[in-house]
Amino acid sequence: MWLRDETCEEVVANNWFSPPTGNPHEQIHLRLKKLRQELRKWNKQTFGWCHSKIKSIENAIKDVQMKDQSVENLALEEALQVELDEQYKRVEVMWKTKAKQRWLQDGDANTRFFHLSTVFKARSNRIHAIKRTDGSLVHSWEEIGNEFLNYYSQLFSTEFGQNSHPFPPDLESLIPQVVSEEDNVSLCENPTADEIKSVVFEMAPFKSPGPDGFPPSFFKNFWHIVGTDVVKAVQHFFLSGSLLKALNHTFITLIPKNDKASSAEQYRPISFCNVTYKIISKILAKRIKPLLDKIISPFQMAFVPGRTINENSIISHEIMHYMLSRKGKKGFMAIKMDLSKAYDQVEWPLLLQILSNLGFNSRFTSWIKECITTSSFSFLLNGSSFGYLTPTRGIRHGDPLSPYLFIIYAELLSRILLNNENLGRFKGVKISRNSPTISHLCYADDLTIFCRAEIGDAQCIQDCILKYATWSNQAPNPSKSFVHFSSNVPASAKRNILAVLQMPECTHKAVHLGLPFCKPRSRRQAFNHILDKLSGKLSGWKMKNLSQASRGVLIKSVGQALPIYHMSTFLLPKSLCGKMDSTLRKFWWGARQDKKFLALKCWDDICAPKNLGGLGFRKMWEFNKALVSKLAWQMCFPQDKLWSQILGAKYLHFNSFLELPGRTVGASWIWQGIMEFREIIKEGACYHVFANSEIKIWQDPWIPTVQNFLPPEEHMQEWAQNQNLFFVRDLMENDCKSWNLNILHEIFPRCEDSHHLLLECAFTERIWFSSKWKFRLFPFRHLSVSEWFLTITGKDQRFLPPNSTQEEFITFWIAVLDLIWGNRNNILHGKPKMEPDAVARIAHTHTVEHSQAQVLKSLKASSVVFDKWLPPPEGWLKVNTDAAFSDGEGMVACVIRNHEGTIICAKSERIWAHDPTAAEVLVLKSAFLFWTTQRLTKLYLRLILC
């Protein structure tokens, strides 16, 4: 809101450039602190109470509207209306910032729905009472704050004394060095001013600010003022390795994990860091990110570039499908667990030791240490700051660096499991003979372990978990941990294993990464919760407060985005997609519950693209098809991803995905969906030709410029096969680096395309050479026709022939192309063709004629004289009249204006006259009558006669 006032920049500039004190960190901290105080004063003086100002301006507008419509009053009303619009816009921006809805865009109206969204968000996050450990409730703000402070003081305090962390004796063998010296050089570079600026401008502008009170939008809008000091502060950290604790102070806001949160542990602590610290953190995170693929094992799917949550879901589903249909004596089990308070209990010494073992040098490790150990917290409790806490362990939710540090920290558990698997102490699951063995899958703090359903494997898994818990102080959450067994495991074995693991057996309601963990009998049963969630969202939006345009935004950004995660992996039932479409359709037309409604347009038309008259909504079934087809496309390259390797080994059996015959009996839901839309890939896929490829000439699609990508001359197939020409490589020279043109021209006639017709054809070349410039095409053959046109129409005149103007040559160029196309059509339809020199001669004639026509057109245009209205002297009025006459009937009009051009009054009337002279007299009469009836004096009369 402040940014909309021009004086805001003056306040920032006047209070920023104070004499420097201390190092760059202390300088920027003091300047931000001083500026915050000055901006608060300026806010009260400039903005005050927006609503009272709005009411005052509205009353002033009403007063002006009650007065005479003079020029001064009209100007005053216009100025007041502009000021009123600005006040409304400021209030709108204020509420938009409070609402924090990602689907709200600049330009959205400040509606009642806007306010309800904000009020509901504030109410849902407000803490009215909290339950103590003894079960009693506290209600006062201070008691609630002390309860959270006590809880998090214990949670963020390490149980190990200084330098007494029990590092595992075999940590070096578990975590080998993978970061090279070259990597460390790039990691430890001092960031440039451009790098720092790009990080700032990548931030979302209205993210919640840290304790200093300044969001990223402040730094973006006033970078020309504050940018130099921000760059110095950030570079000071990378040069000195120290960070001012005040810059690293953090607000923690407490978000309830569910609707019935009642105790401190049921709230999620989200950190609001200062922007200056977030710049440092983002730079470090961006440098770590490219190295994650070689640091993190392939079984961790979170935060690693190129890996997604869908891969975890696909692999888990395939293994669970395998376990469901498992027969024989050997049974398997899946152990699902969620690490309790994973971020909050990260032990700093162990994290730093893991970083060191991975190969990060001491300088980079010291930067990480400074970022996590200089942090401090205050709680944002119901909008006010409470308490102060200095942690000795844990990393912050909301810190850009935290996700990467956590998966590096949790990699220790993955290495422990892999080490025990390699030693043969337990064995993972292999769903087919050639499939990779999967012992565990991770997504951040969500872990699933797959192994044999045997006491020995269960005991080994329990030992691994206890060992990791001892070293890292992280243990599974009992309420989110359970075991699922394959169908062939006897009940007695299940009881023994559950006793060892101390976990319950999986129920049908268990969820893993938002999907049912145990495969239900029907897909409708598995995914019906999506429809329930969508209906709940829509019912929560009060339709009476929404315009039609607002509903459209909500449908696109929320309603149709809700099922994307599920639809990216599974083919949902068509009936379920239809019901979701129906739900969105009712919401669009404002229907309430099961009542009838009037649909003015069919849903198919509404879902059409905007350029075809629709609104661009997506039909759920078509959208689902497109997303699953992406999986089918990735299956064409089964070695690229772990999930595609597993599916390829199970279903392809060394066959090509596109050539796999029929459907696979007993396949999983995912594979059924992929095979359902394989034909879509077939229709649009074309092989990339390379040396020694096994692409078949007549069966495989390999020619991207023809329909179906297949050779068109099927009658030459038998001849080619008699010549032992079966594969595309047979059409190449012996070195496989170039085409054998003799064979190609023998089998395939020269294909006609625009490039050949207009740039390569010998006939075309003779036309250009027959021009008066003797123009040659050779320098332009590497270009497309459109690129050639852009070249000759550009600023560089070197590509034009000598002694020619750009306009002349472009006209000639267009004429030649038009004549070539006409000549081509004549040949195609058996008409006589023109010779190249004749084409060039006609093109030159057209060029000259066009140039002459342009000169004539400009002469005609310059001969038009515009009659400009001239004002009368000040204090006088001017009457302009005009008349139109035809067949005895006509119209006359009069308008009276003052010296400023303001219209005082005007009239028009129908007349009847037998000739133009009579009409002119009637015009004059009408003007004088109008003049006298208005009782005006000092008039000029201007007649336009017919």
Sequence and secondary structure as in RCSB ss.txt:
>XXXX:A:sequence
MWLRDETCEEVVANNWFSPPTGNPHEQIHLRLKKLRQELRKWNKQTFGWCHSKIKSIENAIKDVQMKDQSVENLA
LEEALQVELDEQYKRVEVMWKTKAKQRWLQDGDANTRFFHLSTVFKARSNRIHAIKRTDGSLVHSWEEIGNEFLN
YYSQLFSTEFGQNSHPFPPDLESLIPQVVSEEDNVSLCENPTADEIKSVVFEMAPFKSPGPDGFPPSFFKNFWHI
VGTDVVKAVQHFFLSGSLLKALNHTFITLIPKNDKASSAEQYRPISFCNVTYKIISKILAKRIKPLLDKIISPFQ
MAFVPGRTINENSIISHEIMHYMLSRKGKKGFMAIKMDLSKAYDQVEWPLLLQILSNLGFNSRFTSWIKECITTS
SFSFLLNGSSFGYLTPTRGIRHGDPLSPYLFIIYAELLSRILLNNENLGRFKGVKISRNSPTISHLCYADDLTIF
CRAEIGDAQCIQDCILKYATWSNQAPNPSKSFVHFSSNVPASAKRNILAVLQMPECTHKAVHLGLPFCKPRSRRQ
AFNHILDKLSGKLSGWKMKNLSQASRGVLIKSVGQALPIYHMSTFLLPKSLCGKMDSTLRKFWWGARQDKKFLAL
KCWDDICAPKNLGGLGFRKMWEFNKALVSKLAWQMCFPQDKLWSQILGAKYLHFNSFLELPGRTVGASWIWQGIM
EFREIIKEGACYHVFANSEIKIWQDPWIPTVQNFLPPEEHMQEWAQNQNLFFVRDLMENDCKSWNLNILHEIFPR
CEDSHHLLLECAFTERIWFSSKWKFRLFPFRHLSVSEWFLTITGKDQRFLPPNSTQEEFITFWIAVLDLIWGNRN
NILHGKPKMEPDAVARIAHTHTVEHSQAQVLKSLKASSVVFDKWLPPPEGWLKVNTDAAFSDGEGMVACVIRNHE
GTIICAKSERIWAHDPTAAEVLVLKSAFLFWTTQRLTKLYLRLILC
>XXXX:A:secstr
 GGGSTHHHHHHHHHH     SSHHHHHHHHHHHHHHHHHHHHHHHTS HHHHHHHHHHHHHHHHTS   HHHHH
HHHHHHHHHHHHHHHHHHHHHHHH  TT  TT    HHHHHHHHHHHHHH    EE TTS EE SHHHHHHHHHH
HHHHHTS SS TT     TTHHHHS     HHHHHHHT    HHHHHHHHHHS TTS   TT   HHHHHHTHHH
HHHHHHHHHHHHHHH    TTTTEEEEEEEESSTT  BGGGEEEEEEE HHHHHHHHHHHHHHGGGHHHHS TTB
 SSSTT  HHHHHHHHHHHHHHHHT  SS  EEEEEEEBTTTTTT  HHHHHHHHHHHT  HHHHHHHHHHHHS 
EEEEEETTEEEEEE  SS   TT TTHHHHHHHHHHHHHHHHHHHHHTTSS  B SSTTS  B EEEETTEEEEE
EESSHHHHHHHHHHHHHHHHHH   B GGG EEEE TT  HHHHHHHHHHHT  B  TT EETTEESS  S HHH
HHHHHHHHHHHHHHHS GGG  HHHHHHHIIIIITTTTHHHHTTS   HHHHHHHHHHHHHHHTT  TT     S
S HHHHTS GGGTS     HHHHHHHHHHHHHHHTTSTTSSHHHHHHIIIIITT  GGG  S  TT  HHHHHHH
HTHHHHHHH      TT   BTTTS   TTSGGGS S GGGHHHHHHTT  BGGGGB TTSSSB HHHHHHHS  
   HHIIIII HHHHHHHHTSTT    GGGTTS HHHHHHHHTSS GGGS TT  HHHHHHHHHHHHHHHHHHHH
HHHTT     HHHHHHHHHHHHHHHHHHHHHHHHHHHT          TT EEEEEEEEEETTEEEEEEEEE TT
  EEEEEEEEEE SSHHHHHHHHHHHHHHHHHHTT  SEEEEEE  
